[in-house]
Amino acid sequence: PTGGTWTGTSQFTIADLSGALQRRRDEMIQVSGCNIAQLGPLPSLPNTRRTTFPDSTLEPRRARFMPDSGLPNTMTREDGYAWNQFEADHQQTPRIPQAWGVISGPPLAMDVDTGPNVAGRYDVLALMAGKPFNPPAATLMGVPNDWTWIAKWGALSDLLARESEATDSQRAKYCLGRYQ
Protein backbone atom coordinates (compact mmCIF):
# COMPACT_ATOMS: atom_id res chain seq x y z
CA PRO A 1 0.00 0.00 0.00
CA THR A 2 1.05 3.55 -0.68
CA GLY A 3 -0.52 6.41 1.22
CA GLY A 4 -4.13 5.81 2.20
CA THR A 5 -5.24 3.95 -0.94
CA TRP A 6 -4.38 0.39 -1.95
CA THR A 7 -3.07 0.37 -5.50
CA GLY A 8 -2.46 -3.33 -5.87
CA THR A 9 0.56 -5.59 -6.00
CA SER A 10 2.76 -6.99 -8.73
CA GLN A 11 0.37 -9.96 -8.82
CA PHE A 12 -2.90 -7.97 -9.08
CA THR A 13 -3.13 -4.23 -9.73
CA ILE A 14 -6.27 -2.29 -8.96
CA ALA A 15 -6.70 -1.74 -12.73
CA ASP A 16 -6.54 -5.54 -13.29
CA LEU A 17 -9.21 -6.14 -10.66
CA SER A 18 -11.60 -3.43 -11.84
CA GLY A 19 -11.08 -4.29 -15.53
CA ALA A 20 -11.83 -8.00 -15.00
CA LEU A 21 -14.92 -7.22 -12.94
CA GLN A 22 -16.17 -4.67 -15.49
CA ARG A 23 -15.73 -7.10 -18.44
CA ARG A 24 -17.64 -9.89 -16.69
CA ARG A 25 -20.36 -7.52 -15.48
CA ASP A 26 -20.89 -6.24 -19.04
CA GLU A 27 -20.96 -9.84 -20.32
CA MET A 28 -23.67 -10.65 -17.76
CA ILE A 29 -25.67 -7.61 -18.84
CA GLN A 30 -25.48 -8.70 -22.46
CA VAL A 31 -26.43 -12.33 -21.79
CA SER A 32 -29.31 -11.52 -19.44
CA GLY A 33 -30.61 -8.32 -21.06
CA CYS A 34 -30.97 -6.74 -17.61
CA ASN A 35 -29.93 -3.19 -18.56
CA ILE A 36 -32.08 -2.05 -21.48
CA ALA A 37 -32.37 1.69 -21.98
CA GLN A 38 -34.00 3.96 -24.52
CA LEU A 39 -31.52 5.77 -26.75
CA GLY A 40 -32.65 8.84 -28.39
CA PRO A 41 -34.06 10.38 -30.02
CA LEU A 42 -31.06 9.94 -32.31
CA PRO A 43 -31.13 12.45 -35.18
CA SER A 44 -31.74 11.30 -38.73
CA LEU A 45 -30.92 13.40 -41.74
CA PRO A 46 -32.59 12.84 -45.13
CA ASN A 47 -30.70 10.40 -47.39
CA THR A 48 -28.35 9.33 -44.56
CA ARG A 49 -28.34 5.60 -43.88
CA ARG A 50 -25.87 5.27 -40.97
CA THR A 51 -26.35 6.33 -37.35
CA THR A 52 -23.72 5.69 -34.67
CA PHE A 53 -24.51 4.70 -31.11
CA PRO A 54 -22.93 6.00 -27.89
CA ASP A 55 -19.82 4.12 -26.73
CA SER A 56 -21.69 2.60 -23.78
CA THR A 57 -24.06 0.70 -26.11
CA LEU A 58 -23.53 -3.08 -25.99
CA GLU A 59 -26.29 -4.21 -28.35
CA PRO A 60 -29.26 -2.47 -29.97
CA ARG A 61 -32.48 -4.50 -29.70
CA ARG A 62 -35.24 -2.48 -31.41
CA ALA A 63 -35.35 0.57 -33.66
CA ARG A 64 -38.15 2.83 -34.77
CA PHE A 65 -38.08 5.71 -37.25
CA MET A 66 -40.09 8.75 -36.23
CA PRO A 67 -40.49 11.30 -39.05
CA ASP A 68 -40.88 14.93 -38.05
CA SER A 69 -44.36 14.78 -39.57
CA GLY A 70 -46.30 11.56 -39.85
CA LEU A 71 -46.61 8.29 -37.97
CA PRO A 72 -43.65 6.41 -36.45
CA ASN A 73 -42.53 3.19 -38.13
CA THR A 74 -41.12 0.26 -36.12
CA MET A 75 -38.47 -1.31 -38.33
CA THR A 76 -37.52 -4.98 -38.65
CA ARG A 77 -33.96 -6.12 -38.02
CA GLU A 78 -32.27 -7.41 -41.17
CA ASP A 79 -28.85 -7.26 -42.78
CA GLY A 80 -27.22 -5.96 -45.95
CA TYR A 81 -27.40 -9.36 -47.64
CA ALA A 82 -31.19 -9.45 -47.28
CA TRP A 83 -31.46 -5.90 -48.60
CA ASN A 84 -29.35 -6.71 -51.65
CA GLN A 85 -31.34 -9.88 -52.40
CA PHE A 86 -34.88 -8.68 -51.77
CA GLU A 87 -34.72 -4.91 -52.22
CA ALA A 88 -32.60 -4.34 -55.32
CA ASP A 89 -33.17 -0.57 -55.34
CA HIS A 90 -32.77 0.01 -51.60
CA GLN A 91 -29.84 2.41 -52.04
CA GLN A 92 -31.34 4.40 -54.92
CA THR A 93 -34.87 5.10 -53.70
CA PRO A 94 -35.17 7.35 -50.62
CA ARG A 95 -38.29 6.56 -48.56
CA ILE A 96 -39.29 5.85 -44.97
CA PRO A 97 -36.91 3.12 -43.71
CA GLN A 98 -38.48 -0.31 -43.16
CA ALA A 99 -35.51 -2.28 -41.79
CA TRP A 100 -32.30 -1.75 -39.85
CA GLY A 101 -29.10 -3.69 -39.32
CA VAL A 102 -26.16 -3.48 -36.92
CA ILE A 103 -22.72 -2.44 -38.12
CA SER A 104 -20.34 -3.85 -35.53
CA GLY A 105 -17.85 -1.09 -36.15
CA PRO A 106 -16.05 0.27 -34.38
CA PRO A 107 -17.89 2.42 -33.64
CA LEU A 108 -21.09 0.42 -33.17
CA ALA A 109 -23.63 1.79 -35.64
CA MET A 110 -26.95 1.12 -37.32
CA ASP A 111 -27.69 1.19 -41.04
CA VAL A 112 -31.20 1.42 -42.44
CA ASP A 113 -32.28 -0.25 -45.68
CA THR A 114 -32.89 3.05 -47.44
CA GLY A 115 -32.04 6.64 -46.67
CA PRO A 116 -35.09 8.41 -45.25
CA ASN A 117 -36.70 10.91 -47.60
CA VAL A 118 -37.74 13.16 -44.70
CA ALA A 119 -36.05 14.46 -41.57
CA GLY A 120 -36.78 12.59 -38.39
CA ARG A 121 -35.20 10.70 -35.55
CA TYR A 122 -34.60 7.14 -34.39
CA ASP A 123 -35.94 5.73 -31.16
CA VAL A 124 -33.76 2.76 -30.18
CA LEU A 125 -33.94 0.30 -27.29
CA ALA A 126 -30.47 -1.04 -26.49
CA LEU A 127 -28.49 -2.94 -23.90
CA MET A 128 -26.19 -0.49 -22.17
CA ALA A 129 -22.91 -1.20 -20.42
CA GLY A 130 -22.69 -0.48 -16.74
CA LYS A 131 -20.87 2.59 -15.49
CA PRO A 132 -17.07 2.34 -15.66
CA PHE A 133 -15.42 1.42 -12.38
CA ASN A 134 -13.20 4.13 -10.94
CA PRO A 135 -11.48 2.74 -7.84
CA PRO A 136 -11.32 3.64 -5.01
CA ALA A 137 -14.65 5.44 -5.57
CA ALA A 138 -17.71 3.26 -5.09
CA THR A 139 -19.55 2.29 -8.29
CA LEU A 140 -22.86 0.49 -8.58
CA MET A 141 -22.61 -2.86 -10.35
CA GLY A 142 -25.65 -2.18 -12.52
CA VAL A 143 -27.02 -5.73 -12.22
CA PRO A 144 -29.58 -7.11 -9.76
CA ASN A 145 -28.04 -7.42 -6.27
CA ASP A 146 -28.37 -11.18 -6.10
CA TRP A 147 -26.35 -11.55 -9.34
CA THR A 148 -23.21 -9.71 -8.19
CA TRP A 149 -21.53 -12.91 -6.98
CA ILE A 150 -21.63 -14.25 -10.55
CA ALA A 151 -19.50 -11.37 -11.87
CA LYS A 152 -17.08 -11.89 -8.98
CA TRP A 153 -16.43 -15.53 -9.93
CA GLY A 154 -15.98 -14.62 -13.60
CA ALA A 155 -13.49 -11.88 -12.74
CA LEU A 156 -11.54 -14.23 -10.47
CA SER A 157 -11.42 -16.80 -13.26
CA ASP A 158 -10.00 -14.22 -15.67
CA LEU A 159 -7.42 -12.99 -13.17
CA LEU A 160 -6.20 -16.48 -12.22
CA ALA A 161 -6.02 -17.72 -15.82
CA ARG A 162 -3.58 -15.01 -16.99
CA GLU A 163 0.01 -15.76 -17.83
CA SER A 164 1.78 -14.03 -14.95
CA GLU A 165 2.69 -14.69 -11.34
CA ALA A 166 -1.08 -14.73 -10.74
CA THR A 167 -1.53 -17.95 -12.76
CA ASP A 168 -3.40 -20.64 -10.86
CA SER A 169 -5.14 -22.81 -13.45
CA GLN A 170 -6.84 -25.10 -10.94
CA ARG A 171 -8.52 -22.23 -9.09
CA ALA A 172 -9.26 -20.46 -12.40
CA LYS A 173 -11.12 -23.56 -13.59
CA TYR A 174 -13.07 -23.72 -10.31
CA CYS A 175 -14.01 -20.01 -10.57
CA LEU A 176 -15.07 -20.39 -14.20
CA GLY A 177 -17.32 -23.30 -13.23
CA ARG A 178 -18.97 -21.16 -10.53
CA TYR A 179 -19.41 -18.32 -13.04
CA GLN A 180 -20.96 -20.56 -15.70
N, C-alpha and C positions, 0 to 999 in steps of 0.2 A: 504493500500500500504506500501511496505517496500522498502526503497532506491528509485531508479529510475524506477523500473519495477513492474507492478501490478502482484501479484501472485495469486489473487483470494480472496475469502472469505470463511467462513465456509459453506455458501450455495452453491457456485460454485467455484471450484478451476480452475486454468488455465489448469490443466491436464484433468479435467472433460470436459471443453469446447472443447479443442482440440481433445480429444478422441471421443466425440460424433460427432463432425463435420467430423472427419476422417472416422468413421464407416459409416455414411450416404453418404459421398462422394464416398467411395468404393462400397457401395450398388448401387448407381446411375450408376457408371461405369459398374458394372456387368449387371444391367438391360438393359442399353442402348447400351452397346458394344462400347463405345466411346473412349476406350484407348487400342486398339489392337496393339501389338508390335511383332516383330519377335524375337524369342528366338533362339539362336544358332549361329553357329551349336553346338548342344549338342553331346558330344562324345558317340559312341556306340561301345562296345566291342563284339567280337564274342561270341555267346551263352549266352549273358546277356539280360534278358528280361525287367528289370526295369531301368528306368531313372528318377531321381528326378528333380523337377523344382526349380528355385530360390524362395525364400520366398515371393517375391513381386508378384508372379503369382496368379491371382484370378481364372482363368478358361482357360484351353487350348481349342482351337477351331479347329485346323487342324494340322496334323502331316504328315511329309514326311520323308522317309528313303532315304539317299543318300549314296550309297556304295562308297568306295574309288575308285573303278573302275567299270564302268557300269552306267546305266541310273537310275535316281532317281525314287522312287515309292511313289506316294501319297496313304496313307493308309486310310481305312475306319474306322470309330469309332464304336466299338462294346464293348462287355463286356465278362467277363470270362464264364458266363453261355452259351453264344452263341458259344464260342470256344469249350467248353466241349461237346455241343450238335452236332455241325456241323463239327468240326475238331478234331476228337478223338485223333489223334497223334500230336497235336500241340506242346506239350512239349517235344516230343522225336525226332522230325525231324527238325534240324536246316536248315533254308532257309531264303530267303529275306522276312521280315515281310510284311504281307498284311493288318493287322488291328491293332488298338491300343485302349486302354481303360484307363480311369482315375482311379487312386487309390487315394481316398480322404485323405489318410494319417492320421495324419501328419507324415512326410512331404508330400505335394502334389506330386504325381508321375504319371508316365505313364508306363503301361505294354504293350508289344507287344505280338501278338498271338504266335509267335515262336521266339526263339533266332536267331539273324542273323548269317548266316554261314560265313560272311565276315565282316571285319572292315568297319566302316562308321560313319555317324553322322546323327542326326535328326534335321530337320528344322521344327520348331513349331511356329504357330501363336497363341498367347494367349492374354487374357485380363490381363492387369497389373494394380496393385493397384497404386494409386497416391503416391507421395512422402510423407513420414511421416512429420507431422507438428512438428515444433520445436520452440514453442513460446519463446521469443518474436520475433524471426527472421521471416521475411516474407517468406511464402511458397505459390507457385502457387497451385491453386485448382486442376488443371489437368482435368477439364471438360470445355465445352464451356462456355464462359462468361455469356451468358444469361440463364444458368442453375444453377448458383451459389446460387440463392435465394431458390432453391428447397432443397439443402443440409442444408441451414440455418434453414428452417422450420422443417426438420426432426431431426436435432440436438436439436432444442428447445423442440420438442416433447419428445425426450428421456430424456432430462435434467429435464423437469417438471413432468415427469411420475415416477421418482424415488421415493423410500421410504426414504425421508429425510426431512429436513426443506425446501427443494426446491419443495416439492410436491404441484402441482396445477393441479388437474385432469381436470378441465374445460378448462384451457388454453392449457394443453397438448393435449386434444382432438381436439381443434381448430387447433393447429399447425400440428397435424398428418393429419387432413383433408386438410390443405394447401399443405403439402408434397405429399400426395397421388394424 
